[in-house]
Amino acid sequence: MVRVEFTTEEVNELVRVLEQYLGDLRAEIYDTDSSFFKEELRQEKGVVNQALARLKAAAEPIKP
């Protein structure tokens, strides 16, 4: 496992960029005719969704 530390500002920017990329990826999946390429894009979407969820969870303030 790789560990990297980001500032809150960096995490917020990464979240914004990944959310924008997911929107573009959804459009690409919809427009793709090749079932093979479509499946690869869906797998990529899953990985990006997982990373995004982990970033968001890590950025949430810890409640006492």
C-alpha positions as YAML, in Angstrom:
chain: A
units: angstrom
residues:
- id: 1
  name: MET
  ca: [0.00, 0.00, 0.00]
- id: 2
  name: VAL
  ca: [1.21, 3.45, -0.88]
- id: 3
  name: ARG
  ca: [0.69, 6.27, 1.60]
- id: 4
  name: VAL
  ca: [0.62, 9.88, 0.48]
- id: 5
  name: GLU
  ca: [-0.33, 12.90, 2.54]
- id: 6
  name: PHE
  ca: [-2.29, 15.77, 1.00]
- id: 7
  name: THR
  ca: [-3.39, 19.11, 2.32]
- id: 8
  name: THR
  ca: [-7.11, 19.77, 2.64]
- id: 9
  name: GLU
  ca: [-6.89, 22.06, -0.37]
- id: 10
  name: GLU
  ca: [-5.22, 19.34, -2.44]
- id: 11
  name: VAL
  ca: [-7.85, 16.78, -1.43]
- id: 12
  name: ASN
  ca: [-10.66, 19.16, -2.33]
- id: 13
  name: GLU
  ca: [-9.12, 19.80, -5.74]
- id: 14
  name: LEU
  ca: [-8.58, 16.08, -6.37]
- id: 15
  name: VAL
  ca: [-12.22, 15.40, -5.47]
- id: 16
  name: ARG
  ca: [-13.36, 18.12, -7.86]
- id: 17
  name: VAL
  ca: [-11.18, 16.82, -10.70]
- id: 18
  name: LEU
  ca: [-12.22, 13.19, -10.18]
- id: 19
  name: GLU
  ca: [-15.91, 14.10, -10.07]
- id: 20
  name: GLN
  ca: [-15.53, 16.01, -13.32]
- id: 21
  name: TYR
  ca: [-13.64, 13.09, -14.85]
- id: 22
  name: LEU
  ca: [-16.41, 10.69, -13.81]
- id: 23
  name: GLY
  ca: [-18.93, 12.82, -15.67]
- id: 24
  name: ASP
  ca: [-16.76, 12.71, -18.78]
- id: 25
  name: LEU
  ca: [-16.25, 8.97, -18.33]
- id: 26
  name: ARG
  ca: [-20.00, 8.35, -18.11]
- id: 27
  name: ALA
  ca: [-20.47, 10.17, -21.40]
- id: 28
  name: GLU
  ca: [-17.64, 8.18, -22.98]
- id: 29
  name: ILE
  ca: [-19.17, 4.90, -21.82]
- id: 30
  name: TYR
  ca: [-22.52, 5.91, -23.26]
- id: 31
  name: ASP
  ca: [-21.01, 6.93, -26.61]
- id: 32
  name: THR
  ca: [-18.76, 3.88, -27.01]
- id: 33
  name: ASP
  ca: [-19.86, 1.21, -29.46]
- id: 34
  name: SER
  ca: [-17.19, -1.38, -28.63]
- id: 35
  name: SER
  ca: [-18.40, -3.66, -25.85]
- id: 36
  name: PHE
  ca: [-14.78, -4.53, -24.98]
- id: 37
  name: PHE
  ca: [-13.78, -0.87, -24.61]
- id: 38
  name: LYS
  ca: [-17.04, -0.11, -22.77]
- id: 39
  name: GLU
  ca: [-16.22, -2.80, -20.20]
- id: 40
  name: GLU
  ca: [-12.72, -1.37, -19.69]
- id: 41
  name: LEU
  ca: [-14.24, 2.06, -19.13]
- id: 42
  name: ARG
  ca: [-16.70, 0.64, -16.61]
- id: 43
  name: GLN
  ca: [-13.85, -0.97, -14.69]
- id: 44
  name: GLU
  ca: [-11.97, 2.33, -14.75]
- id: 45
  name: LYS
  ca: [-15.09, 4.07, -13.46]
- id: 46
  name: GLY
  ca: [-15.22, 1.62, -10.56]
- id: 47
  name: VAL
  ca: [-11.61, 2.30, -9.62]
- id: 48
  name: VAL
  ca: [-12.12, 6.06, -9.80]
- id: 49
  name: ASN
  ca: [-15.31, 5.79, -7.71]
- id: 50
  name: GLN
  ca: [-13.42, 3.83, -5.04]
- id: 51
  name: ALA
  ca: [-10.58, 6.35, -4.96]
- id: 52
  name: LEU
  ca: [-13.05, 9.22, -4.79]
- id: 53
  name: ALA
  ca: [-14.93, 7.62, -1.90]
- id: 54
  name: ARG
  ca: [-11.68, 7.09, 0.01]
- id: 55
  name: LEU
  ca: [-10.61, 10.67, -0.58]
- id: 56
  name: LYS
  ca: [-13.95, 12.00, 0.62]
- id: 57
  name: ALA
  ca: [-13.88, 9.79, 3.70]
- id: 58
  name: ALA
  ca: [-10.34, 10.87, 4.53]
- id: 59
  name: ALA
  ca: [-11.27, 14.52, 4.14]
- id: 60
  name: GLU
  ca: [-14.23, 14.35, 6.54]
- id: 61
  name: PRO
  ca: [-13.46, 15.91, 9.89]
- id: 62
  name: ILE
  ca: [-13.30, 13.47, 12.77]
- id: 63
  name: LYS
  ca: [-16.22, 14.00, 15.13]
- id: 64
  name: PRO
  ca: [-15.49, 13.79, 18.87]
...
